[in-house]
């Protein structure tokens, strides 16, 4: 059973909480209530009930079942108590994040999929109506959930369908942007998994590109060839199948750099890494960046000779010539040179 739902049900009924199932160890009611109080909860009136979305505010560091199961779980509240409506992915960790997730302690991979960088969407049926939710909001006030409803096709009830929504503004690339330099993407809804709400068992579905590998060593070798990383399933058809994420450090580095906007692109030009990031940059900005990169030697000479016409660049030349060149590249990106 979903551990969060189980805890809420037992609290509502006034029964003893099965702490081993909820906390993974012995505990007490106070601890359970405290964990629940720390969750993100948003409720929406739906006739005679309320649909509430529960999610952890920060990814849990330890595998506490209640927190693992609070990743966009949707629970309906009525006079008769709580009802588990949607149960998307449980929280799963990165390769090596815990001792038991180190490569030498893991079995042979069963399924390996490309890891997509978008927004997780759960689609489900409630009171005869198809609904969608992100990890923290329902389609009532989430533009991403609303967009997912427009894109979904061939929906079948009796389960929680889990998707990745890809498109402008969805996913981690657009979080905390200084300037948006990312290439616009067309909206698409990629199926990831299906959870049977009768058994709560989770199954991968065909959607992202799948790779057939014999070991985790092969997965790590592929990180240099592909973008963000991989989701590895070691089991399927269980409530919380063993799964891990294997992320590409170079991808994460590029995305974090591009979040800096034009400053980030200037750094990539200086470091001769523009080609590594080209697939993510707006075409018109990429064209300009490539032209600047071809002229980088010329720009550097002008800066070092004090002939680059910008006061900020000249000021940096007295302090740090390398920084002065980087500032000049930013000027060229923003207004030309």
C-alpha positions in Angstrom: 0.0 0.0 0.0 1.1 3.6 -0.6 2.7 4.4 2.8 1.5 8.1 2.8 -2.1 7.0 2.2 -1.8 4.3 4.8 -0.6 6.8 7.4 -3.4 9.2 6.6 -6.0 6.5 6.7 -4.8 5.2 10.1 -4.7 8.7 11.5 -8.2 9.4 10.2 -9.5 6.1 11.6 -7.7 6.5 14.9 -6.0 3.1 14.5 -2.5 2.1 15.3 -0.1 3.1 12.6 2.0 0.2 11.1 5.3 2.0 11.6 7.4 -0.6 9.7 5.3 0.0 6.6 5.2 3.8 7.0 8.6 4.6 8.4 10.5 1.4 7.5 11.3 1.0 11.2 9.8 1.5 14.7 8.5 5.0 15.5 5.6 6.9 17.0 2.6 8.9 15.9 4.3 12.2 16.6 7.1 11.4 14.1 4.6 10.4 11.4 2.5 13.6 11.9 5.7 15.7 11.8 6.8 14.1 8.5 3.3 14.7 7.0 3.3 18.3 8.2 6.6 19.0 6.2 5.1 17.9 2.9 3.8 20.1 0.2 0.0 19.8 0.1 -2.4 21.5 -2.2 -6.1 20.7 -2.1 -8.8 21.5 -4.7 -12.6 21.4 -4.0 -14.3 18.8 -6.3 -18.0 18.8 -5.5 -18.4 16.9 -2.2 -14.8 16.0 -2.0 -11.3 17.6 -2.1 -8.5 16.3 -4.3 -5.2 16.8 -2.6 -1.7 16.5 -4.0 1.1 15.5 -1.7 4.8 15.8 -2.4 8.0 16.2 -0.5 9.5 19.7 -0.5 13.0 18.4 -0.7 14.1 15.0 -2.1 14.4 12.6 0.9 17.9 11.5 1.6 16.8 8.3 3.3 14.4 5.6 2.0 11.5 6.4 4.4 8.4 4.8 2.7 6.1 7.7 3.6 8.4 10.1 1.8 9.2 7.8 -1.1 5.5 7.6 -1.8 4.9 11.4 -1.5 5.9 12.3 -5.1 2.7 13.8 -6.5 0.4 11.3 -4.9 -3.3 12.4 -5.3 -5.7 11.6 -2.5 -9.4 12.4 -2.4 -11.0 13.4 0.9 -14.7 12.9 1.6 -16.8 12.4 4.7 -15.9 8.7 4.4 -12.2 9.4 4.7 -9.2 9.3 2.3 -9.2 7.5 -1.1 -6.0 6.9 -3.1 -6.7 8.3 -6.6 -3.3 8.6 -8.3 0.1 7.2 -7.4 2.9 8.1 -9.9 6.5 7.3 -9.4 7.9 6.6 -6.0 11.1 8.4 -5.2 14.2 6.6 -6.6 17.8 7.5 -6.1 21.0 8.1 -8.2 23.6 5.5 -8.8 25.9 5.3 -5.7 23.7 7.7 -3.6 23.6 5.0 -0.9 25.8 2.1 -0.1 23.2 -0.3 -1.4 23.0 1.6 -4.6 26.7 1.3 -5.4 27.4 -0.5 -8.7 28.9 -3.6 -7.0 25.8 -4.1 -4.9 23.2 -3.9 -7.7 21.9 -6.7 -9.9 22.0 -6.8 -13.7 19.8 -4.1 -15.3 16.5 -5.4 -16.7 15.4 -2.3 -18.7 17.4 0.9 -19.5 15.7 4.0 -20.9 16.9 7.4 -21.9 16.3 10.0 -19.1 14.2 12.8 -20.3 14.5 16.4 -19.0 10.9 17.6 -18.8 8.1 17.8 -16.3 6.6 14.6 -14.8 2.8 14.4 -15.4 0.4 11.8 -14.0 -2.9 11.3 -15.8 -5.8 9.5 -14.1 -9.5 9.3 -13.9 -11.6 10.7 -11.0 -15.4 10.5 -10.9 -15.5 9.7 -14.6 -13.3 12.6 -15.7 -9.7 12.4 -17.0 -7.4 14.6 -14.9 -3.8 15.5 -15.0 -1.3 16.6 -12.3 2.3 17.6 -12.0 4.2 16.7 -8.8 2.6 19.7 -7.0 -0.4 21.0 -8.9 -3.6 19.8 -10.5 -4.8 20.7 -14.0 -7.0 23.4 -12.3 -4.0 25.8 -12.0 -1.1 24.1 -13.7 -0.4 25.1 -17.3 1.7 22.0 -17.8 -1.0 19.7 -16.6 -3.5 21.4 -18.8 -1.2 21.1 -21.8 -0.8 17.4 -21.0 -4.6 16.9 -21.2 -4.6 18.5 -24.6 -1.9 16.0 -25.8 -3.0 12.8 -24.2 -4.5 10.1 -26.4 -6.0 6.6 -25.9 -6.4 7.0 -22.2 -7.5 3.9 -20.3 -8.8 4.1 -16.7 -8.0 1.9 -13.8 -4.5 3.2 -13.3 -2.1 6.1 -13.0 -0.4 6.9 -16.3 3.0 8.6 -15.9 4.4 10.8 -18.7 7.2 13.3 -19.3 6.0 16.6 -20.8 8.6 18.1 -23.0 8.3 21.6 -24.4 8.9 25.3 -23.8 9.4 25.9 -20.1 9.0 22.4 -18.9 11.7 20.7 -17.0 14.8 21.6 -15.0 16.4 23.6 -17.8 14.1 26.5 -17.2 14.5 26.6 -13.4 16.2 29.8 -12.1 17.1 31.2 -15.5 19.0 34.4 -15.7 18.3 34.8 -19.5 16.6 32.2 -21.6 19.1 31.0 -24.2 17.6 27.6 -24.6 16.2 26.4 -28.0 12.4 26.3 -28.1 11.0 22.8 -28.2 7.7 21.5 -29.5 5.3 20.2 -27.0 5.2 16.4 -26.7 4.0 14.0 -24.1 6.1 10.9 -23.7 4.8 7.8 -21.8 7.1 6.5 -19.1 5.2 4.1 -16.9 1.8 2.7 -15.8 0.7 1.9 -12.2 -2.1 -0.5 -11.8 -4.2 1.0 -9.0 -5.7 -2.3 -8.1 -2.4 -3.9 -7.2 -0.3 -0.7 -7.1 2.3 -2.5 -9.2 4.4 -0.3 -11.5 5.4 -1.1 -15.1 7.6 0.7 -17.6 6.0 1.4 -21.0 7.5 2.2 -24.4 8.2 5.8 -24.8 11.8 7.0 -24.3 14.5 5.3 -26.3 15.4 2.0 -24.8 18.9 0.6 -24.7 19.8 -3.1 -24.3 22.8 -3.5 -22.1 24.4 -6.4 -20.1 25.8 -4.4 -17.2 25.9 -1.0 -15.4 29.5 -0.7 -16.8 27.9 -0.4 -20.3 25.5 2.2 -19.0 28.3 4.3 -17.7 30.2 3.9 -20.9 27.2 5.3 -22.8 27.1 8.5 -20.8 29.6 10.1 -23.0 27.6 9.4 -26.1 24.1 10.5 -25.0 22.6 13.5 -23.4 21.2 13.6 -19.9 21.5 10.1 -18.7 19.5 7.0 -18.1 16.7 5.5 -15.9 17.6 1.9 -15.0 15.0 -0.6 -14.0 16.2 -3.7 -12.2 12.6 -4.9 -11.5 9.1 -4.3 -12.7 5.6 -5.2 -11.6 6.2 -4.3 -8.0 4.9 -1.4 -5.9 8.4 0.1 -5.5 10.6 -1.7 -8.1 14.3 -1.2 -7.7 15.2 1.7 -10.0 18.1 4.2 -10.3 19.0 7.3 -12.2 22.4 7.5 -13.9 23.1 11.1 -14.7 25.7 12.5 -17.1 28.0 15.0 -15.3 28.9 16.8 -18.5 25.2 17.3 -19.3 24.5 18.7 -15.9 27.5 21.0 -16.2 26.3 22.3 -19.6 22.7 22.9 -18.4 23.9 24.8 -15.3 26.2 26.9 -17.5 23.4 27.8 -19.9 21.2 28.8 -17.0 23.6 31.7 -16.7 22.3 33.0 -20.0 24.7 35.0 -22.3 27.3 34.8 -19.6 27.2 31.0 -19.7 27.5 31.0 -23.5 30.5 33.3 -23.3 32.1 30.8 -20.9 31.4 27.9 -23.3 33.0 29.9 -26.2 36.1 30.7 -24.1 36.4 27.0 -23.0 35.8 25.8 -26.6 32.7 23.8 -25.6 30.1 25.5 -27.7 29.6 22.4 -29.9 28.8 20.3 -26.8 25.9 22.7 -26.0 24.8 23.6 -29.5 21.7 21.3 -29.5 20.2 23.3 -26.5 20.8 26.8 -27.7 18.4 29.0 -29.7 19.4 28.8 -33.4 19.8 32.6 -33.9 21.9 32.9 -30.8 24.0 29.8 -31.7 24.7 31.3 -35.1 26.0 34.5 -33.5 28.0 32.5 -30.9 29.7 30.5 -33.7 30.6 33.7 -35.6 32.1 35.1 -32.4 34.0 31.9 -31.8 35.6 32.1 -35.2 36.7 35.7 -34.4 37.8 34.9 -30.9 41.6 35.4 -31.7 40.8 38.8 -33.2 38.6 39.8 -30.3 41.3 38.7 -27.8 44.0 40.8 -29.6 41.8 43.9 -29.6 41.1 43.5 -25.9 44.7 42.9 -24.9 45.8 45.9 -27.0 43.2 48.1 -25.3 41.3 48.6 -28.6 38.0 47.0 -27.6 35.5 49.8 -27.3 33.9 49.1 -24.0 34.7 50.7 -20.6 33.8 47.6 -18.6 36.2 45.5 -20.7 39.0 48.1 -20.3 38.5 48.2 -16.6 38.8 44.4 -16.3 41.9 44.5 -18.5 43.7 46.2 -15.7 42.6 43.6 -13.2 42.3 40.3 -15.1 43.0 40.1 -18.8 41.2 36.7 -19.1 38.1 38.1 -17.5 38.4 41.1 -19.9 38.2 38.8 -22.9 35.2 37.0 -21.4 33.4 40.3 -20.8 34.2 41.3 -24.5 32.6 38.1 -25.7 29.5 38.9 -23.7 29.4 42.4 -25.3 29.6 40.8 -28.7 26.8 38.4 -27.9 24.5 41.1 -26.6 25.1 44.0 -29.0 27.5 42.8 -31.6 31.2 43.8 -32.2 
